[in-house]
Amino acid sequence: MGEELAMGLGIGRLCRGAMLIVSVVGLTGCPKSASLPNSSYSEVPFEQVFDQVRHDIGPFALRGSYRVKVRGTGRVVPSLSGAILIVPYSKFRMEVRGPIGGPIFTGVSDGETMGFYLASENMWVYSDDLASDVDLLTGGFAGLEDFLAMGLGRVTSPDLEPVETGMSPEGPWGSFAGNEGATATLHLDPDRGLVRMLELADSAGEVRLTMTHTAHMLVDEAWYPEQTIYHFGGTDVSMEFNYSAWDRLGSIPNAFDVLAPTTAEELALSELLFLMQNGVFHLNLED
């Protein structure tokens, strides 16, 4: 099935769909860049910092803007602008704009279903069972809410418990068990009380995805990512998101209906994830 899909649809467009999945997890006043001095982490246990990480940030909508840069493809890929509207941590609406300003990717989720539209391919990538697809994507380590929350450096579920913890020069880390031998490792930022890095590994111990928050901004006394880098294991490909602004909205807009374009070619997200898991991942932005 994987080979037939790859031949029929083209690897390039499938990988653009994969970029959209990553784009999701990647988001008043004037935000300011902020850094903290290095601390001594030798006496800060993982559990203590994890209690700070595991919290909600309120019943409101966030609106953010960013530029994304794809590296390691062997091609000169321009930096692209984008915007995201997210209700922590279940609903989102986002877009990535092309070099001349028009949207080339758009995506929306109502918390139970999800769809991405690739304008250049007239393709709709959809999920009618988002919980199951996120479970497949994360190896059973986390649900949708936690997966989205980690894109903001946070965790919400009270049920996540590490099977192993340790310390690195940058801070404490904890390892979590997923399905069929998959693992996830969270590296924490003890100064800000945030997730600093997430590593997802398969049953062979090979890291398939790394997400690292490398810089932060302080908005209304809360920390948000300023730069987040995703690296795809087994490749030289990485995606760098540079966030320029965050706005906390006073009300939640009605903007999360999942509606497929009537003339678009359709591909189930589960089929896309099948191809990704079986190594059909060669990022190509030009067909």
C-alpha positions, 0 to 999 in steps of 0.5 A: 500500500505504501509503495502504491500511494507514493507512486500515485501521489508523489513523494514531494506532496506527501512530505509537504503534508508532513510539514503541515503536521509539524507546523501545528505544533510549532505558536498582548502587548509587545513581546520581548526576548528574554534570557535567563542566567545559567543555573546550577541544576544538580539539586533540581529533580525532574519531578519538581520541575515537571510539576511546574510544566504540567499546567494549563494557561487559561481558557482563551485563544492565542494568535501568533505569527512566525517565519519558518525555514526548512534546512537540509534539503539540498535546495535553497528554500525561502523563509516562509511566513505563517500565522496560527490561532490556537485554543489551548490545547485542542483547537487550531487554525493555521496557514503558511504563506508562499513567497508572494504572500498567498496561502500555500498550506492551511489547516484546521482542527475542532479537537476531534477531526482535522484537515490540511489543504495544500493549495499547490496540489489541491490536496486535502489531508484529513483525519476523522479520528484525530485521537487515534492518529495522534496516538500513532504519530507519538507512539502512544506517548501523549494525546492531542492536548499534550502534543499541542501543549509541548509546542508551547513548552507545556504539558497538561495531562496528570497521567504522564509519569516517567519510567526513568529520570536523570540530569544533564548539564542543561537540566533534568530529563525524564523518559516515558514509555509509548506503544510497542517499545517506542519512547519519548524523552522530555528535557526540562528548563528548570528556570522557566518551568517549561519543556526545553526539548522533546525526543521521540524514538522508535522501538530500536532506539532511533530518534525519529523526531526532535523538537527543541525550544531554543529561545523564548519571549515573555508575554503577560508574565508567561513564557512562549517560544520565540524559536523552535527547531524540529529535526527529522531523525535519519535525515539532514532535514530540519524546520526552524520556526521563528515567532515574532508575536503572540496575542492573547485574545479576549474571546474565542472566535468561531473559526474551527469548522473542518470543511474539505474543499469540494474539488480537492484530492483527498488523503487520509492522515493515517495513510500519510503516517503509514508512509512516514513510518515506513521511511517514505520521507524525502522532503522535496518542495518541488515536483 
